[in-house]
Amino acid sequence: MASSRPMSGWNDAEVDRAPICPHCGVTALPADPANVVDTRFLCENPDCAAFGEAVHPGS
């Protein structure tokens, strides 16, 4: 059911966001092309201990 309250800006929009690496706090980047529905996300911070590892939503 849709809310009767008007949206007040981008903060109210339901937007899927890329997960944040729990090790370094940097937003993970997609590992797959944009046309893949269930894309994986990887930590791309070369200074992070989890560099190149999958980051799961909700981590």
MDAnalysis code that builds the backbone (N, CA, C; Angstrom):
import MDAnalysis as mda
import numpy as np

u = mda.Universe.empty(177, n_residues=59, atom_resindex=np.repeat(np.arange(59), 3), trajectory=True)
u.add_TopologyAttr("name", ["N", "CA", "C"] * 59)
u.add_TopologyAttr("resid", np.arange(1, 60))
u.add_TopologyAttr("resname", ["MET", "ALA", "SER", "SER", "ARG", "PRO", "MET", "SER", "GLY", "TRP", "ASN", "ASP", "ALA", "GLU", "VAL", "ASP", "ARG", "ALA", "PRO", "ILE", "CYS", "PRO", "HIS", "CYS", "GLY", "VAL", "THR", "ALA", "LEU", "PRO", "ALA", "ASP", "PRO", "ALA", "ASN", "VAL", "VAL", "ASP", "THR", "ARG", "PHE", "LEU", "CYS", "GLU", "ASN", "PRO", "ASP", "CYS", "ALA", "ALA", "PHE", "GLY", "GLU", "ALA", "VAL", "HIS", "PRO", "GLY", "SER"])
u.atoms.positions = np.array([
    [0.848, -1.168, 0.000],
    [0.000, 0.000, 0.000],
    [0.892, 1.230, 0.000],
    [0.594, 2.166, -0.839],
    [1.390, 3.378, -0.950],
    [1.107, 4.307, 0.222],
    [2.122, 5.030, 0.606],
    [1.989, 5.994, 1.683],
    [1.219, 7.208, 1.191],
    [0.379, 7.776, 2.046],
    [-0.356, 8.978, 1.676],
    [0.489, 10.236, 1.900],
    [1.635, 10.074, 2.535],
    [2.537, 11.194, 2.807],
    [3.357, 11.484, 1.563],
    [3.395, 12.741, 1.089],
    [4.205, 13.044, -0.095],
    [5.698, 12.909, 0.218],
    [6.457, 12.518, -0.802],
    [7.897, 12.405, -0.628],
    [8.498, 13.797, -0.497],
    [9.440, 13.938, 0.432],
    [10.034, 15.247, 0.659],
    [11.418, 15.371, 0.044],
    [11.902, 14.345, -0.596],
    [13.227, 14.425, -1.204],
    [13.810, 13.056, -1.439],
    [15.082, 13.044, -1.823],
    [15.770, 11.789, -2.139],
    [15.866, 10.864, -0.946],
    [15.903, 11.405, 0.262],
    [16.036, 10.551, 1.443],
    [14.832, 9.643, 1.639],
    [13.668, 10.040, 1.117],
    [12.466, 9.235, 1.277],
    [12.296, 8.204, 0.168],
    [13.033, 8.318, -0.900],
    [12.896, 7.392, -2.019],
    [13.430, 6.023, -1.630],
    [12.754, 4.979, -2.108],
    [13.233, 3.620, -1.863],
    [14.239, 3.281, -2.944],
    [15.518, 3.321, -2.589],
    [16.591, 3.112, -3.547],
    [17.488, 2.004, -3.014],
    [17.767, 1.019, -3.880],
    [18.726, -0.011, -3.495],
    [20.116, 0.596, -3.573],
    [20.856, 0.492, -2.516],
    [22.194, 1.067, -2.478],
    [23.231, -0.049, -2.401],
    [24.401, 0.257, -2.899],
    [25.498, -0.704, -2.822],
    [25.879, -0.897, -1.353],
    [26.283, -2.103, -0.984],
    [26.666, -2.354, 0.404],
    [27.981, -1.663, 0.756],
    [28.185, -1.463, 2.032],
    [29.405, -0.860, 2.574],
    [30.290, -1.983, 3.102],
    [31.576, -1.931, 2.779],
    [32.517, -2.934, 3.291],
    [32.598, -2.806, 4.816],
    [32.356, -3.889, 5.546],
    [32.404, -3.820, 7.009],
    [33.818, -3.639, 7.552],
    [34.830, -3.864, 6.728],
    [36.215, -3.747, 7.174],
    [36.746, -2.324, 7.071],
    [36.395, -1.626, 5.979],
    [36.978, -0.297, 5.756],
    [35.946, 0.822, 5.656],
    [34.660, 0.485, 5.491],
    [33.617, 1.494, 5.425],
    [33.440, 2.147, 4.064],
    [34.097, 1.608, 3.032],
    [33.994, 2.155, 1.679],
    [32.873, 1.431, 0.940],
    [32.127, 2.156, 0.113],
    [31.067, 1.550, -0.690],
    [31.667, 0.558, -1.680],
    [31.108, -0.646, -1.699],
    [31.592, -1.689, -2.608],
    [31.115, -1.398, -4.026],
    [31.850, -1.882, -5.004],
    [31.514, -1.682, -6.413],
    [31.001, -2.982, -7.017],
    [30.116, -2.883, -8.020],
    [29.597, -4.100, -8.658],
    [30.709, -4.888, -9.344],
    [30.653, -6.191, -9.187],
    [31.646, -7.064, -9.815],
    [31.198, -7.493, -11.201],
    [29.906, -7.361, -11.472],
    [29.330, -7.830, -12.723],
    [28.847, -6.646, -13.555],
    [28.623, -6.859, -14.850],
    [28.079, -5.793, -15.699],
    [26.718, -5.318, -15.186],
    [26.332, -4.113, -15.568],
    [25.104, -3.496, -15.084],
    [23.846, -4.262, -15.468],
    [23.896, -5.097, -16.501],
    [22.694, -5.814, -16.932],
    [22.446, -7.094, -16.139],
    [23.271, -7.410, -15.164],
    [23.093, -8.599, -14.334],
    [22.148, -8.244, -13.182],
    [21.089, -9.038, -13.001],
    [20.067, -8.721, -12.007],
    [20.609, -8.848, -10.585],
    [21.170, -9.967, -10.241],
    [21.681, -10.195, -8.886],
    [23.194, -10.060, -8.892],
    [23.671, -8.835, -9.005],
    [25.104, -8.615, -9.102],
    [25.800, -8.812, -7.759],
    [27.041, -9.201, -7.832],
    [27.879, -9.306, -6.639],
    [28.588, -7.967, -6.462],
    [28.960, -7.643, -5.234],
    [29.717, -6.434, -4.952],
    [31.035, -6.821, -4.314],
    [32.104, -6.111, -4.707],
    [33.438, -6.375, -4.191],
    [34.023, -5.127, -3.556],
    [34.847, -5.322, -2.521],
    [35.585, -4.208, -1.939],
    [36.708, -3.849, -2.904],
    [36.749, -2.600, -3.319],
    [37.761, -2.140, -4.272],
    [38.772, -1.196, -3.627],
    [38.837, -1.183, -2.298],
    [39.785, -0.332, -1.582],
    [41.100, -1.101, -1.426],
    [42.151, -0.708, -2.139],
    [43.408, -1.465, -2.075],
    [44.075, -1.452, -0.700],
    [43.667, -0.548, 0.175],
    [44.239, -0.493, 1.515],
    [43.468, -1.335, 2.523],
    [42.415, -2.015, 2.072],
    [41.558, -2.800, 2.960],
    [42.020, -4.255, 3.004],
    [41.858, -4.865, 4.167],
    [42.198, -6.279, 4.329],
    [41.276, -7.177, 3.501],
    [40.089, -6.678, 3.159],
    [39.112, -7.457, 2.382],
    [39.110, -7.071, 0.908],
    [40.149, -6.446, 0.425],
    [40.236, -6.016, -0.980],
    [39.958, -7.190, -1.903],
    [39.017, -6.989, -2.846],
    [38.688, -8.014, -3.826],
    [37.710, -9.069, -3.335],
    [37.314, -9.013, -2.076],
    [36.384, -9.993, -1.526],
    [34.948, -9.500, -1.664],
    [34.016, -10.430, -1.720],
    [32.602, -10.094, -1.839],
    [32.109, -9.394, -0.578],
    [31.300, -8.357, -0.796],
    [30.644, -7.639, 0.308],
    [29.160, -7.886, 0.145],
    [28.511, -8.375, 1.169],
    [27.102, -8.737, 1.095],
    [26.229, -7.625, 1.657],
    [25.094, -7.353, 1.030],
    [24.167, -6.355, 1.571],
    [23.805, -6.691, 3.011],
    [23.735, -5.692, 3.836],
    [23.415, -5.892, 5.238],
    [24.624, -6.247, 6.084],
    [25.815, -6.203, 5.501],
    [27.035, -6.527, 6.259],
    [27.371, -5.437, 7.240],
])
